[in-house]
């Protein structure tokens, strides 16, 4: 199998994994423990861990970008109105910021941060 085909398969698999995690995170991000947004914190930490793991395991930024795009697609799809009229992430009332709004912006920001983070191999001193 050619290396190009393997890379494309890796990107597709990373996107699917990101989408699956994104679905779980969108559903769980609304969990609160009193005033502490436990679901949002857990979802954000989990997304960062997933993207770092994908980048570390594959050794390339594109795979973590694909996983981030998969999570973003899940967030966008589940934030809209479903065919039956149901909404997983309800719109925030005028002037309020909910965990759903924060999560919608956190996904692309965290993905961009992990993708743009410098490679550890370039940070090592060369002797």
C-alpha positions in Angstrom: 0.0 0.0 0.0 1.4 3.4 -0.9 2.2 5.9 1.8 -0.2 8.4 0.4 -3.1 6.0 0.8 -2.0 5.2 4.4 -1.9 8.9 5.2 -5.4 9.5 3.8 -6.8 6.6 5.7 -5.2 7.9 8.8 -6.8 11.3 8.3 -10.2 9.8 7.7 -9.9 7.6 10.8 -8.8 10.6 12.9 -11.8 12.6 11.6 -14.2 9.7 12.5 -12.7 9.5 16.0 -13.0 13.2 16.4 -16.6 13.1 15.3 -17.4 10.3 17.7 -15.8 12.2 20.6 -17.5 15.4 19.4 -20.9 13.8 19.7 -20.2 12.6 23.2 -18.7 15.9 24.2 -21.6 18.0 22.8 -24.1 15.9 24.8 -22.0 16.0 28.0 -20.9 19.6 27.9 -24.1 20.8 29.6 -23.5 18.9 32.8 -23.3 21.1 35.8 -22.3 20.4 39.4 -23.8 23.3 41.3 -22.3 26.3 39.5 -19.2 24.4 38.2 -19.5 23.4 34.5 -18.1 19.9 35.0 -19.3 18.7 31.6 -17.6 21.6 29.8 -14.3 21.2 31.6 -14.4 17.4 31.0 -15.2 17.8 27.4 -12.4 20.4 26.9 -9.8 18.4 28.7 -10.8 15.3 26.8 -10.6 17.1 23.4 -7.2 18.4 24.2 -6.1 14.9 25.3 -7.5 13.3 22.1 -5.8 15.9 19.8 -2.5 15.6 21.6 -2.7 11.8 21.5 -3.5 11.7 17.8 -0.7 14.2 17.0 1.8 12.2 19.2 0.8 8.8 17.7 0.9 9.9 14.1 3.7 12.4 14.3 1.9 14.9 12.1 -0.3 17.9 12.5 -2.8 17.0 9.8 -4.2 14.1 11.7 -4.9 16.2 14.8 -6.5 18.8 12.5 -8.7 16.1 11.0 -9.8 14.9 14.5 -10.5 18.6 15.4 -12.5 19.1 12.2 -14.5 15.9 13.0 -15.3 17.2 16.5 -16.3 20.6 15.0 -18.6 18.9 12.5 -20.3 17.0 15.3 -20.7 20.2 17.3 -22.2 22.1 14.3 -24.5 19.3 13.3 -25.8 18.7 16.9 -26.2 22.5 17.5 -28.8 22.8 14.8 -32.5 21.8 14.9 -33.1 18.2 14.1 -35.7 16.8 11.7 -38.1 16.2 14.5 -37.5 19.7 15.9 -35.3 18.7 18.8 -32.1 20.6 19.7 -29.2 19.1 21.7 -27.5 22.5 22.3 -30.2 25.1 22.8 -29.6 28.7 21.8 -28.6 31.0 24.6 -31.2 33.6 25.7 -30.4 37.1 24.6 -27.4 38.5 26.4 -26.4 35.2 28.1 -23.5 32.9 27.5 -24.1 29.2 28.1 -21.8 26.2 28.1 -23.1 25.4 24.6 -21.9 28.7 23.3 -18.5 28.3 25.0 -18.2 24.8 23.7 -19.0 25.9 20.1 -16.0 28.4 20.2 -13.7 26.2 22.3 -13.6 23.3 19.8 -11.9 25.3 16.9 -9.8 27.3 19.3 -8.4 24.2 21.1 -7.9 22.4 17.8 -6.0 25.3 16.4 -3.9 25.5 19.5 -2.9 21.8 19.3 -2.2 21.9 15.6 -0.2 25.1 15.8 1.8 24.0 18.9 5.5 23.6 18.0 6.8 20.1 17.4 8.8 18.7 20.3 11.6 17.6 17.9 12.3 21.2 16.9 12.5 22.3 20.5 15.3 19.8 21.4 18.8 21.3 21.5 21.0 20.1 18.7 24.6 19.1 19.6 
